[in-house]
Amino acid sequence: MTDLDQFEERAAIMEFDGGMTRFRAETLAAQAQGKQRREVLDEISKRDSSRQRNHGSTAERHSKGFVSTVQSLPEKQERPMPERHVQT
């Protein structure tokens, strides 16, 4: 099993501090763990997709206007807008 956090950290350091391309940094970070770059990226993709599967309860997901990645509306949506003073 690959340590994905270590891979991501090592690749980021090599990319930003080492001045490498993202591809090169990811390749070297994967090789440091004895893997191919594609193998590690597939593991990351699987991890991330499993995290995104459950956004809210079933009742929430089926309620009108529910979007999992958008913050819910405040209870008091209609309120006076503050006046802006524009210098001319």
Phi, psi and omega per residue, in radians:
M1 nan 2.470 -3.115
T2 -1.570 2.454 3.021
D3 -1.467 1.676 -3.022
L4 -1.166 -0.635 3.117
D5 -1.120 -0.740 3.124
Q6 -1.136 -0.724 3.110
F7 -1.031 -0.869 -3.100
E8 -1.100 -0.718 -3.138
E9 -1.148 -0.815 -3.120
R10 -1.095 -0.752 3.140
A11 -1.123 -0.718 3.139
A12 -1.116 -0.746 3.134
I13 -1.103 -0.786 -3.140
M14 -1.140 -0.616 -3.132
E15 -1.225 -0.887 -3.015
F16 -1.486 -0.776 -3.130
D17 -1.456 -0.565 -3.102
G18 -1.569 -0.181 3.114
G19 1.264 0.346 3.136
M20 -1.476 2.838 2.997
T21 -1.248 2.762 3.119
R22 -1.048 -0.730 -3.141
F23 -1.024 -0.854 -3.114
R24 -1.126 -0.758 -3.132
A25 -1.108 -0.749 3.118
E26 -1.163 -0.663 3.116
T27 -1.081 -0.827 -3.131
L28 -1.187 -0.666 3.116
A29 -1.127 -0.677 3.105
A30 -1.187 -0.750 3.135
Q31 -1.093 -0.576 3.116
A32 -1.101 -0.405 3.110
Q33 -1.799 0.163 3.104
G34 1.298 0.477 -3.113
K35 -2.168 2.894 2.978
Q36 -1.521 2.625 3.139
R37 -0.967 -0.791 -3.100
R38 -1.069 -0.659 3.119
E39 -1.066 -0.798 -3.098
V40 -1.190 -0.743 3.139
L41 -1.124 -0.582 3.057
D42 -1.143 -0.717 3.096
E43 -1.100 -0.706 3.114
I44 -1.130 -0.734 3.127
S45 -1.073 -0.752 3.118
K46 -1.133 -0.736 3.126
R47 -1.075 -0.818 -3.093
D48 -1.186 -0.650 -3.135
S49 -1.220 -0.576 3.107
S50 -1.233 -0.522 3.101
R51 -1.251 -0.488 -3.067
Q52 -1.529 -0.109 -3.059
R53 -1.173 -0.661 -3.027
N54 -1.958 1.644 3.092
H55 -1.972 1.703 3.106
G56 1.469 2.913 3.135
S57 -1.315 2.902 -3.141
T58 -1.059 -0.715 3.131
A59 -1.091 -0.694 3.118
E60 -1.142 -0.781 -3.085
R61 -1.103 -0.497 -3.116
H62 -1.668 -0.013 3.124
S63 -1.336 2.720 -3.095
K64 -1.116 2.286 3.053
G65 1.407 0.147 -3.126
F66 -1.347 2.187 3.017
V67 -2.281 2.113 -2.952
S68 -1.057 -0.566 -3.058
T69 -1.723 0.134 -3.128
V70 -1.944 2.371 3.126
Q71 -1.125 2.455 -3.130
S72 -1.164 2.725 -3.120
L73 -1.225 2.561 3.074
P74 -1.175 2.697 -3.107
E75 -1.073 -0.703 -3.104
K76 -1.808 1.449 -3.041
Q77 -1.351 -0.687 -3.103
E78 -1.565 1.946 3.121
R79 -2.525 2.749 -3.105
P80 -1.138 2.472 3.107
M81 -1.437 2.439 3.106
P82 -1.191 2.561 3.116
E83 -1.390 2.470 3.098
R84 -1.857 2.386 3.092
H85 -1.809 1.997 -3.091
V86 -1.817 2.241 3.097
Q87 -1.378 2.394 3.127
T88 -1.962 nan nan
